[in-house]
Amino acid sequence: MINKPEEILLPLGFSFSSLAAGIKASGRPDLALVEIPGGAAAAALFTSNRVVAAPVEVGRASLAATGGRVRAVIVNSGNANCATGRAGIVACRRVCGEAAEILGASTAEIFPSSTGIIGVPLPAEKISGKLPALAQARAASAQAADEFARAIMTTDTRPKIAAAQIQFSSKSRTRNSDSRKEPGITLLGIAKGAGMIHPQLATMLVYIFTDAAATARELRALLRAACDESFNCMSIDGDTSTNDTVLLLASGASGVRVGAAGVRNKLGAALNRVCQSLAEQIISDGEGVEHVIRLHVTGARNRDEAMTAARTISHSLLVKTAWAGADPNWGRILAAVGRCGVAIDSSQVNIFIGGQKVCAGGVACAFDQDRAHSALALPECDVRVELGRGRAAIQFLTTDLTAEYVRINADYST
């Protein structure tokens, strides 16, 4: 089943705060901070869109300048600070510089993120005026982390939170860790995102915090692998945003080293679980979504073929609207596969809806229409497409397309 927001488990070395800075007209909290007093090793993945928001440019440059070191993350919602020209870069750097002065850090150690409407100047003066109160309010508590998750939301209807804990033998401990405690690592993931969701990241901000001791290089390898199986295997509407960021921070406060034997694999597995849970929560909270589809593409020659077919099916408006009506119109799926660019032999293609074969060898076969309709009418349904070309497979999360999605996005900026 699609995961619901989980219990908040706090990794050591992080504190959170949030408040309303007046960026959103609603008056709801729209400014958030995470501080790591001891600093953290960092790795990030960003949008593949060639139109890039100012905070993505600044954050990417800062990580390069520090060698992957972050002291604090500052996030605003309600304004994307994208397509704002040189003024957007200046505003972003101003906010980072003033936050750095308050926290006693360097400007490059402050990682910025923004989400909201494109093309509107960032009200840096509103943010600057709230930075002292934001810094003073930070706390290492579950409540503060939950409030952070809510402050970064835009069209989300609920926060996205996932957590994991793993234990290790005392051999994994660093010299300065507390020998009286059994060593362990905690991971906490917080995300926002409900629309413009597409592989190669989406209109989402994802922050994953861990108290593991790791280098930026170790984190980059772990993060890329986890994203490939989660955030890059989902799509709501096929749009790739301008602000997408997935940031992994490791405070090292647990004293458990990623380089120790067995730790890396366990941490990687836990990170995969956290990312998968967040991806599922984003998909299930998609704008106007009524049905989540677990699309299984099998029998491809390689992963790229499977991904190409999965994306084409997931982005077909005819397929997505059929899913919205719980219509088992397998012909639309077959047509999408046929135009995806993979050199399929249609006589080898089979399609299943809710475990029932509805197309055999590229032609109609007898199946229970009511049963297939009932499967698609559920909040979550499995659809499998067998290409008959090889052994590669992929699982891809996607959704229907409803009138509510159109309503939300027809007047988003008004």
Secondary structure, DSSP 8 states (H G I E B T S, - for coil): -----------TT-EEEEE--S-STT----EEEEEEEEEEEEEEEE---SS--HHHHHHHHHHHHHTSEEEEEEEEEEE---S-HHHHHHHHHHHHHHHHHHHT--GGGEEEEEEEETTS---HHHHHHHHHHHHHT-BSSHHHHHHHHHHT-SS-SS-EEEEEEEE--GGGB-TTS-TTS--EEEEEEEEE-SSS--SS--S-EEEEEE--B--HHHHHHHHHHHHHTTGGGEESSS---SS-EEEEEE--TT-BBTTSTTHHHHHHHHHHHHHHHHHHHHHHT-TT---EEEEEEEEESSHHHHHHHHHHHHH-HHHHHHHHTT---HHHHHHHHHTSSS---GGG-EEEETTEEEEETTEE----HHHHHHHHHSSEEEEEEE-SS-SEEEEEEEE---HHHHHHHHSTT-
